């Protein structure tokens, strides 16, 4: 729903979704999904909002620590690939030359046909 609200440029729905997720994650108890929301889901959703707002450095700050945990959310490889592509795109557009170089290496290693584009 968050990606749809961002695509529809509906900030009210976006904020409602983030608030609901934040509230659920603040007192997760023993609910594994709420714990996962706190540790992975919320930073991931915040990264999507930052990407929409044009803040690639902030996207990196949010995604780098959780990049290997996104798989815990489930979903298909194609769905998770969206988040990997978001991370690469943010790294290519950030202010850090180190992150840009890492992203170029990840693109060319992960998708050999893309190295001509980079």
C-alpha positions in Angstrom: 0.0 0.0 0.0 2.8 2.4 0.7 4.3 2.2 -2.8 0.8 2.8 -4.2 0.2 5.9 -1.9 3.6 7.3 -2.9 3.0 6.7 -6.6 -0.4 8.4 -6.2 1.2 11.3 -4.5 -1.1 10.9 -1.5 0.8 12.2 1.5 -2.1 11.7 3.9 -2.4 8.0 3.2 1.4 7.7 3.3 1.6 9.2 6.8 -1.3 7.1 8.0 0.4 3.9 6.9 3.7 4.9 8.5 2.0 5.9 11.7 0.1 2.6 11.9 3.4 0.7 11.3 5.2 2.8 13.8 2.5 2.2 16.4 2.4 -1.5 15.8 6.2 -1.8 16.1 6.5 0.3 19.3 5.1 -2.5 21.5 5.6 -5.7 19.5 5.3 -8.0 22.5 6.0 -11.6 21.2 4.5 -10.9 17.8 7.2 -11.8 15.3 5.7 -9.7 12.6 5.6 -6.6 14.8 9.2 -7.2 15.8 10.1 -7.5 12.1 8.2 -4.4 11.4 10.2 -2.5 14.0 13.6 -3.8 12.8 13.2 -4.1 9.0 9.7 -2.9 7.9 9.8 0.6 9.3 13.3 1.5 8.0 12.4 0.0 4.6 9.2 2.0 4.4 11.0 5.2 5.5 13.6 4.5 2.8 10.8 4.4 0.2 9.5 7.8 1.4 13.0 9.3 1.3 13.5 8.0 -2.2 10.3 9.6 -3.3 11.5 12.9 -1.6 14.8 12.7 -3.5 17.1 11.9 -0.6 19.5 9.2 -1.8 21.9 9.6 1.1 19.1 9.0 3.6 17.9 6.0 1.6 21.4 4.5 2.0 21.4 5.2 5.8 18.2 3.4 6.2 18.8 0.4 3.8 22.4 -0.5 4.3 22.0 -1.8 7.8 19.0 -4.0 6.9 19.9 -5.0 3.3 20.5 -8.6 4.3 17.4 -8.9 6.5 14.9 -7.9 3.8 14.6 -11.5 2.9 12.9 -12.1 6.3 9.9 -10.1 5.1 9.2 -12.9 2.6 7.9 -12.3 -0.9 9.3 -13.3 -4.2 12.8 -12.7 -5.5 11.3 -10.2 -7.9 9.7 -8.3 -5.0 12.9 -8.2 -3.0 14.8 -7.2 -6.1 12.9 -3.9 -6.1 14.5 -3.1 -2.8 18.0 -4.1 -4.1 17.5 -1.9 -7.1 16.4 1.0 -4.8 19.6 0.6 -2.8 21.7 0.6 -6.0 19.9 3.6 -7.4 20.4 5.5 -4.2 24.1 4.6 -4.1 24.6 5.8 -7.6 22.9 9.1 -6.9 24.3 9.8 -3.4 27.0 12.3 -2.5 29.5 9.6 -1.5 31.9 8.5 -4.2 32.6 5.3 -2.2 29.0 4.3 -2.3 28.8 5.1 -6.0 31.7 2.8 -6.7 30.3 0.0 -4.6 27.0 0.4 -6.5 28.7 0.2 -9.8 30.5 -3.0 -8.7 27.3 -4.5 -7.4 25.5 -3.8 -10.7 28.2 -5.2 -12.9 28.7 -8.3 -10.7 25.0 -8.9 -10.1 23.9 -8.3 -13.6 26.8 -8.7 -16.1 24.8 -7.3 -19.0 24.4 -4.0 -17.2 28.1 -3.1 -17.0 27.9 -1.3 -20.4 25.3 1.0 -18.9 27.3 2.0 -15.8 
